[in-house]
């Protein structure tokens, strides 16, 4: 039985990079955002139910995130309808990944882990953190959203300090090397716990 480690953190905190560092240490890593991309792709399990709910959100046999975003912006109920379709599919994808994984530590990268109440299903949770200035700079450097969109997303997420308070491990991602050292410490701690279980 693998040790399940939830990995979370707010937008622009360095979660994806940290997940790769866990993979470098021999952990199996599942990414919620990547699962959604697979579900939305041509032939993905979310395409048919999304087509039924939002026919105009489909382009070239796949879910168009841009079109879906427009519906969500225009209709206050659209987001909950999308979540009712997507969340169970994501949960199934995650369960299948856990069942197939043969690593001693399985890291599940879930941005809204605390917000969705999923923390209880993990053996431990690690939260990534960086200063608010570095967070804003990273997100703006991507060039994929406006300052207003960033603030809206950040406003929907639990404050970073609160996530860190609830987490078992906190990983500061100020530099890659510092993050790597902390990931190695977390992995060593978990493997020591597993050895003495």
Phi, psi and omega in degrees: 000126181282154173277125182263115179248118175278135178242123183220174180160155182286169180306135176076012183272348179103025183295315182296318178297317180296321178300319178296324178295323176295320178298321178300334181269009176090012177275149172276132185238127175247136185242118181300317180297321179294323178298317179297319178302318179295318181295327181275343183290163178308127182084357180289154185295341181272346187299308183297310180294328177290321178301321180295318183278321184223077185306323183286352181276358181260131176225127180052040175077007179232163177282126176272112181297325180296315180293320180298319178302321179296314179299318181295322179292327184273331186236114182300335182273347187298318182300315181293328177293318178296315181298322178297330178279312192280319185303314178297325179291321178294318180299320179293317179300317180296314180298320179294321179297314180299317181297326182276335188296139178242010178280156178289332178237126176250120181258126180246110184276104186229106183304316185257041185302311180286321183298329182266002178074020185276350187303326184296340183271009180246156176285331177198164179231135174247136180241133177266147182214150173208166182297151179303327180293314179295322178301309181299314181301316181298314183294316181294327180294336179293331180070022183254353179208160178276167176303320180297317179296319178300313180297323179296315180296314181298325179294333180277341183269150175301140179306140184304320181297323180291319177301316182295323180295325181278341185281157176277329180228143176237131181240115179274126186255037181296322173225157181298317182295318179296317179299316180301315180300317181292321177298316179299322178294317179298313181298317179297319180296315180295317181295326176293319178297319180294323181294330182258008182285000000 
